[in-house]
Amino acid sequence: MSLCSRAVLVLVLLCVVTGCAAEVDSASRSKPAAAGGATTPVPPPGDEAVSISVPLDRYDPSPAELEVIDAAEDVLVGECMRRQGLSWKRLPRAAAKDAEPRNRRRYGVVEPEVARTYGYHLPPDRPTVARRAAAEAKRRKGLDDMEKKAAYGSEGRPGKTSGGCLRKAEETLLEEVPDADFGLLNDTIGATYEQSMKDRAVVRVFRAWSACMRRAGYRYADPMEPLADERRLNGDQVSEGEIRQARADVRCKKSTDLVLVWNAAENRIQRAATEKNSAAFAELLRAQRAWMAAAHRVLDKS
């Protein structure tokens, strides 16, 4: 698999249906302040979010699986750096239980406890994820120019694979990963999501949710609109008004069975799409499994 294909695979995960502009990834996620400035322990992901799944999930890595891949690349970068006589401090692993549920905001905010504390803002990273991010930032800051170039290539910036040990690590993990049509995966994710929003049952449940929200004093046509409402998402501060609205949103989703109805429609539509292109999706599954197997082999030897 080429590095370009790998990038597509990761972007598929990060931008799946939630809209990349509406959310921020965990590597750079700011810590929203709860209403009144209170500091509370970050709750674990709720079952309401963890339980959401769709057929296309099996073809691209989850956040927990991406952590495995990142950890394997970290090992390979360290080996490459040491061959050049340079140091590289290995990052602590993040626990799988702390990983972001892949479909957390697929249908908007769905977790009562998250809505109660953070409104429409994503909660901060869970402890082991935050610890890893902090360790990575500290390591990055401590690299001198020679170490940066060795690790990241001539640009010397993390996330750039113009050369260096990071690029070599990525290429090593991809050596035995077969080619697959990741463009098809990306297109299918977007197309089936759009199609699901036009499904008759989903349109009806959107209307029921919208009516419920209107009775609570909020006017939105569909449950994704609040996530893009700049009146509510104003910086890191979470207001009491945002929390009231988010809690009403979650209650309306529950009372109308919105998540169940929408998820059922999306599952039906995605199954049909994968059956229509069964050979291509079989190749995608082989590629996904090969990539994960390569990462686990590296970690098992480390």
CORTAZI-V503092 format. One line per field, one symbol per residue. ss: DSSP state (a for helix, b for strand, c for the rest). A space follows every 10 residues. Layout:
ss = ???
//
This chain:
ss = ccaaaaaaaa aaaaacccca aacccccccc ccbcaaaccc ccccccaaaa ccccaaaaac ccaaaaaaaa aaaaaaaaaa aaaccccccc cccccaaacc cccccccccc caaaaaaacc ccccccaaaa aaaaaaaaaa aaccaaaaaa aacccccccc cccaaaaaaa aaaacccccc caaaaaaaaa aaaaaaacca aaaaaaaaaa aaaaaccccc ccccaaaacc ccccccbcca aaaaaaaaaa aaaaaacaaa aaaaaaaaaa aaaaaacaaa aaaaaaaaaa aaaaaaaaaa ac
//
